[in-house]
Amino acid sequence: MFELVQLFRGGRLWRGADLAERLGVSLRTLYRDIDRLVASGVPIEGERGVGYVLRVPVFLPPLTLTTAELEALHLGLALVARSGDATLAQAADGLRGKVDAVLPDARQGRDYAAGTTIHAPAPEGALAMLPGLRAAIRDRQVLSLVYTALDGAETRREVWPLHLEFWGRAWTLTAWCALRADFRAFRVDRIARLTPTGAVYPDRPGRRYADYLAAMG
């Protein structure tokens, strides 16, 4: 809804379909959020099928964060930039810029994590696979993996990707493995190739990440 207000502040007339496409949401979600903004007092005028416009300027208050909160945010973003893939690193940089832009003037432009250095090694071998794995977890995509075990043996697995874990030096993927009919953890840097099968796996009791954690005690 913050991004929605930012778009309306430009003063132009927006069609609902254009807003939904711009924000990557459904029309139903868009209309719901516009109704919430109007109910909260944002002066948006218009109607479905015609368009919407903000008739009166809206000024958003500066973001109020404590110094400790800013330190936590900047340190977290630095860690993501160090241990994640290029997509997450770019997103972290963009998020930092957005937060900085809405801070009070006296607090902008500072690196609140300047007194801390992260020496965790970047897991280079895994980074190329992370965007595809995150998307598969998000969309419940069944994946076909070519996986190399520690002894060098190469196997093909069809898996339901459930969760990614970062251990400081390596990323692992927890998944339901069709070959083993059980949960398995795969070293991401040992995945030689991953291919979406086009199938979507169901939310099935006994095969969820919570079930894996429960089985691990």
Phi, psi and chi 1 to 4 in degrees:
 res  aa     phi    psi   chi1   chi2   chi3   chi4
   1 MET       -  -30.3  -74.3 -168.2  -74.2      -
   2 PHE   -61.5  -45.9  175.0   81.4      -      -
   3 GLU   -64.2  -33.9  -67.9 -174.7   25.4      -
   4 LEU   -63.3  -45.8 -166.8   54.9      -      -
   5 VAL   -62.9  -40.1  172.3      -      -      -
   6 GLN   -60.0  -40.1  -68.6  -68.3   82.2      -
   7 LEU   -66.6  -42.8  -70.1  174.9      -      -
   8 PHE   -65.3  -27.3  -83.3  127.5      -      -
   9 ARG   -65.5  -14.4  -69.9  175.6   71.5 -172.3
  10 GLY   -71.1  -15.4      -      -      -      -
  11 GLY    87.9   -0.5      -      -      -      -
  12 ARG   -88.3  163.0   60.3  169.6  -76.4 -168.5
  13 LEU   -84.4  128.5  177.7   71.1      -      -
  14 TRP  -114.5  132.6  -74.4   91.2      -      -
  15 ARG   -79.4  146.7  -65.7 -169.5  -46.9  127.3
  16 GLY   -57.9  -41.6      -      -      -      -
  17 ALA   -63.8  -37.6      -      -      -      -
  18 ASP   -67.7  -41.0  -66.4  -25.1      -      -
  19 LEU   -64.2  -44.0  -76.7  169.9      -      -
  20 ALA   -61.2  -42.5      -      -      -      -
  21 GLU   -66.6  -41.2 -178.9  178.8    0.5      -
  22 ARG   -63.3  -39.2  177.6   73.3  173.6  -93.7
  23 LEU   -92.7   -7.9  -63.3  170.6      -      -
  24 GLY    71.7   36.0      -      -      -      -
  25 VAL  -127.2  169.7  -61.0      -      -      -
  26 SER   -79.2  160.4   67.2      -      -      -
  27 LEU   -61.2  -36.9  -96.2  176.6      -      -
  28 ARG   -61.3  -44.6 -180.0  178.2  179.0 -180.0
  29 THR   -64.0  -41.8  -63.2      -      -      -
  30 LEU   -60.8  -49.3  175.3   78.7      -      -
  31 TYR   -62.1  -38.2  -70.1  145.0      -      -
  32 ARG   -62.2  -43.8 -179.9 -159.4   63.3 -162.6
  33 ASP   -70.8  -35.4  -71.5  -16.5      -      -
  34 ILE   -63.6  -42.7  -72.5  178.0      -      -
  35 ASP   -60.3  -38.6  -71.8  -17.0      -      -
  36 ARG   -67.0  -40.9  -73.5  178.9  174.9  176.5
  37 LEU   -63.8  -44.2  -72.2  171.2      -      -
  38 VAL   -61.9  -42.7  171.5      -      -      -
  39 ALA   -64.5  -27.6      -      -      -      -
  40 SER   -86.2   -1.1   67.6      -      -      -
  41 GLY   106.3    1.8      -      -      -      -
  42 VAL   -73.5  124.0  179.1      -      -      -
  43 PRO   -78.7   66.6   30.0  -35.8      -      -
  44 ILE   -91.7  130.5  -61.5  171.9      -      -
  45 GLU  -117.6  148.7  -62.2  179.6    7.1      -
  46 GLY   139.9 -171.5      -      -      -      -
  47 GLU  -154.8  161.7   58.9 -177.8  -75.8      -
  48 ARG   -64.0  137.9  -60.1 -179.1 -176.0 -175.7
  49 GLY    87.6  -14.3      -      -      -      -
  50 VAL  -111.6  -59.1  177.4      -      -      -
  51 GLY   147.5  172.7      -      -      -      -
  52 TYR  -134.2  149.1  -63.9   91.3      -      -
  53 VAL  -148.7  149.8   67.6      -      -      -
  54 LEU   -98.2  110.2 -172.6   65.7      -      -
  55 ARG   -80.7  -29.0  -64.3  -65.7 -174.7 -171.8
  56 VAL  -117.6  133.3 -179.8      -      -      -
  57 PRO   -57.5  141.6  -22.4   33.1      -      -
  58 VAL  -117.3  128.8  171.7      -      -      -
  59 PHE  -112.3  117.2  -61.3   95.9      -      -
  60 LEU   -82.9  139.0  -61.2  176.6      -      -
  61 PRO   -69.3  153.8   26.2  -34.4      -      -
  62 PRO   -59.5  149.4  -20.7   32.3      -      -
  63 LEU   -75.5  126.9 -174.4   62.8      -      -
  64 THR  -103.1  109.0  -57.7      -      -      -
  65 LEU  -128.9  145.7  -64.5  174.6      -      -
  66 THR   -75.4  164.7   66.4      -      -      -
  67 THR   -60.5  -40.6  -61.6      -      -      -
  68 ALA   -64.0  -39.0      -      -      -      -
  69 GLU   -65.4  -39.2  -71.4  169.8  -21.6      -
  70 LEU   -67.9  -37.9  -74.3  167.4      -      -
  71 GLU   -62.6  -44.1  -72.0  176.1   -8.5      -
  72 ALA   -62.5  -42.0      -      -      -      -
  73 LEU   -64.2  -49.5  176.2   64.4      -      -
  74 HIS   -66.0  -37.6  -78.2 -155.4      -      -
  75 LEU   -67.1  -41.8 -174.4   58.9      -      -
  76 GLY   -63.0  -41.6      -      -      -      -
  77 LEU   -65.6  -38.0  -66.6  175.8      -      -
  78 ALA   -65.2  -37.8      -      -      -      -
  79 LEU   -67.0  -41.7 -176.3   59.2      -      -
  80 VAL   -62.0  -43.6  168.2      -      -      -
  81 ALA   -63.3  -30.6      -      -      -      -
  82 ARG   -81.8  -40.0  176.5   69.5  178.8  168.0
  83 SER  -106.8   -8.3   58.0      -      -      -
  84 GLY   -97.3 -175.3      -      -      -      -
  85 ASP   -87.4  179.7   54.7   84.9      -      -
  86 ALA   -62.9  -34.4      -      -      -      -
  87 THR   -63.8  -45.6  -58.3      -      -      -
  88 LEU   -69.4  -36.3  -76.5 -176.8      -      -
  89 ALA   -62.8  -41.6      -      -      -      -
  90 GLN   -66.6  -40.0 -176.1  177.4    3.2      -
  91 ALA   -64.7  -39.1      -      -      -      -
  92 ALA   -62.8  -42.1      -      -      -      -
  93 ASP   -65.2  -40.7 -173.6   59.3      -      -
  94 GLY   -66.0  -40.3      -      -      -      -
  95 LEU   -63.6  -41.5  177.0   57.7      -      -
  96 ARG   -60.8  -41.1  177.5  171.4  170.7  165.5
  97 GLY   -65.2  -39.1      -      -      -      -
  98 LYS   -65.6  -42.5  -72.0 -179.4  178.5  178.7
  99 VAL   -65.6  -43.1  170.5      -      -      -
 100 ASP   -61.3  -35.6 -169.1   63.0      -      -
 101 ALA   -68.0  -24.9      -      -      -      -
 102 VAL  -107.1    9.4  -66.5      -      -      -
 103 LEU   -79.2  156.4  -71.8  172.6      -      -
 104 PRO   -56.1  148.7  -24.4   33.8      -      -
 105 ASP   -52.1  -39.9  -68.7  -16.2      -      -
 106 ALA   -68.6  -15.2      -      -      -      -
 107 ARG  -109.6    1.1  -49.0 -163.3   76.7 -175.5
 108 GLN   -80.0  156.2  -68.3 -177.6    6.8      -
 109 GLY    76.7   11.2      -      -      -      -
 110 ARG  -104.6  147.9  -66.5  174.0   54.2 -172.1
 111 ASP   -97.7  102.4 -177.8    0.3      -      -
 112 TYR   -77.2   -6.9  -73.6   86.6      -      -
 113 ALA  -108.1   19.2      -      -      -      -
 114 ALA   -62.8  -25.3      -      -      -      -
 115 GLY   -86.7    6.0      -      -      -      -
 116 THR  -129.1  134.7  -55.0      -      -      -
 117 THR  -118.5  134.9  -58.9      -      -      -
 118 ILE  -100.0  120.7  -61.9  173.1      -      -
 119 HIS  -107.5   11.7  -67.8  -68.7      -      -
 120 ALA   -62.5  131.5      -      -      -      -
 121 PRO   -67.5  138.9   24.9  -33.4      -      -
 122 ALA   -75.6  125.0      -      -      -      -
 123 PRO   -78.1   77.7   29.4  -32.7      -      -
 124 GLU   -56.0  -41.1  -63.2  -69.7  -15.3      -
 125 GLY   -64.0  -20.3      -      -      -      -
 126 ALA   -97.5  -18.0      -      -      -      -
 127 LEU   -62.3  -36.7  -60.0 -171.6      -      -
 128 ALA   -65.9  -26.2      -      -      -      -
 129 MET   -87.4  -19.8  -63.4  -65.8  173.5      -
 130 LEU   -62.2  -44.7  -68.3  179.5      -      -
 131 PRO   -58.1  -43.4  -25.4   35.8      -      -
 132 GLY   -65.9  -37.0      -      -      -      -
 133 LEU   -70.1  -41.1  -69.3  173.1      -      -
 134 ARG   -62.3  -42.3  -71.2 -158.4  -45.8  -85.7
 135 ALA   -64.3  -39.2      -      -      -      -
 136 ALA   -66.6  -39.9      -      -      -      -
 137 ILE   -64.8  -43.8  -67.5  170.2      -      -
 138 ARG   -63.5  -40.1 -173.3  169.0   57.2 -115.3
 139 ASP  -101.2    5.8  -60.7  -26.4      -      -
 140 ARG    57.7   42.8  -63.5 -176.4  178.0  -82.8
 141 GLN   -82.9  132.9  -59.3  173.7   13.7      -
 142 VAL   -75.9  131.0  178.4      -      -      -
 143 LEU  -113.6  147.4  -66.0  177.8      -      -
 144 SER  -103.5  122.3  174.2      -      -      -
 145 LEU  -112.8  142.2  -57.1 -177.4      -      -
 146 VAL  -104.0  115.2  176.6      -      -      -
 147 TYR  -122.9  135.9 -172.8   72.3      -      -
 148 THR  -105.6  118.3  -55.4      -      -      -
 149 ALA   -75.8  172.8      -      -      -      -
 150 LEU   -62.1  -29.1  -70.5  174.0      -      -
 151 ASP   -85.4    4.2   61.1    2.7      -      -
 152 GLY    91.8   -7.0      -      -      -      -
 153 ALA   -70.3  136.2      -      -      -      -
 154 GLU  -104.9  129.8 -170.7  174.7  -85.8      -
 155 THR  -129.4  158.7   60.7      -      -      -
 156 ARG  -108.8  129.6  -67.3 -179.1  179.2  -87.9
 157 ARG  -127.1  142.8  -51.1  -72.5 -173.0   99.1
 158 GLU  -107.5  121.7 -171.7  170.2  -74.9      -
 159 VAL  -131.5  157.2  -57.1      -      -      -
 160 TRP  -102.6  101.7  -62.5    7.2      -      -
 161 PRO   -68.7  129.4   25.8  -32.9      -      -
 162 LEU  -115.5  -38.2  -58.7  172.4      -      -
 163 HIS  -163.2  144.7 -159.4   81.9      -      -
 164 LEU  -108.6  139.9  -77.6  166.0      -      -
 165 GLU  -128.4  137.0  -58.5   93.5    3.7      -
 166 PHE  -110.9  126.1 -179.3   56.3      -      -
 167 TRP  -107.9   17.3  -59.5   92.7      -      -
 168 GLY    94.7  -39.0      -      -      -      -
 169 ARG  -121.7  -17.4  -68.7 -177.7  177.5  -87.6
 170 ALA  -147.5  151.8      -      -      -      -
 171 TRP  -100.5  142.1  -76.8   91.2      -      -
 172 THR  -126.7  152.7   58.1      -      -      -
 173 LEU  -113.3  122.1  168.2   72.0      -      -
 174 THR   -93.2  130.1  -62.5      -      -      -
 175 ALA  -149.4  161.3      -      -      -      -
 176 TRP   -89.5  122.9  175.0  -95.1      -      -
 177 CYS   -99.8  120.4  177.2      -      -      -
 178 ALA   -67.0  -34.1      -      -      -      -
 179 LEU   -64.4  -42.5  179.0   65.2      -      -
 180 ARG   -93.8   -9.8  -55.5  -58.8 -176.6 -166.6
 181 ALA    52.7   44.2      -      -      -      -
 182 ASP  -164.0  171.5 -159.1   -5.9      -      -
 183 PHE   -72.4  145.0  -64.2  107.0      -      -
 184 ARG  -143.1  148.7  -73.5  -68.0 -174.6  -89.1
 185 ALA  -109.8  125.9      -      -      -      -
 186 PHE  -112.0  133.2  -59.7   93.1      -      -
 187 ARG   -68.8  121.9  -82.2  -87.4  -60.0  -99.2
 188 VAL   -64.3  -33.3  175.1      -      -      -
 189 ASP   -72.8   -5.4   58.2  -12.2      -      -
 190 ARG  -103.9    4.5  -67.3 -171.6  171.6  -86.2
 191 ILE   -82.8  112.9  -61.9  175.1      -      -
 192 ALA   -78.8  -33.2      -      -      -      -
 193 ARG  -158.5  142.2 -174.1  167.2   64.1 -106.6
 194 LEU  -131.0  139.5   63.1   88.0      -      -
 195 THR  -137.0  123.4  -53.2      -      -      -
 196 PRO   -63.9  135.3  -20.2   32.5      -      -
 197 THR   -84.9  -14.7   64.6      -      -      -
 198 GLY    92.9  -11.7      -      -      -      -
 199 ALA   -88.6  151.7      -      -      -      -
 200 VAL  -115.4  126.5  176.3      -      -      -
 201 TYR   -86.0  147.9   63.9   84.1      -      -
 202 PRO   -79.8  164.7   30.7  -35.5      -      -
 203 ASP   -85.0   84.5 -177.2   17.5      -      -
 204 ARG  -103.2  126.3 -177.5  176.8  -61.1  176.5
 205 PRO   -56.5  138.3  -25.5   35.2      -      -
 206 GLY    95.5  -13.5      -      -      -      -
 207 ARG  -126.2   18.5  -62.0 -170.8 -177.3 -176.1
 208 ARG   -91.4  162.8  -59.2  166.9  177.1  156.6
 209 TYR   -61.6  -35.5 -175.0   66.5      -      -
 210 ALA   -62.1  -35.2      -      -      -      -
 211 ASP   -68.2  -36.2  -59.6  -46.6      -      -
 212 TYR   -62.3  -46.3  165.7   76.3      -      -
 213 LEU   -63.2  -39.9  -66.5  178.5      -      -
 214 ALA   -64.3  -39.0      -      -      -      -
 215 ALA   -67.5  -29.3      -      -      -      -
 216 MET   -79.6   -8.1  -64.6  -67.0  -70.6      -
 217 GLY    79.7      -      -      -      -      -
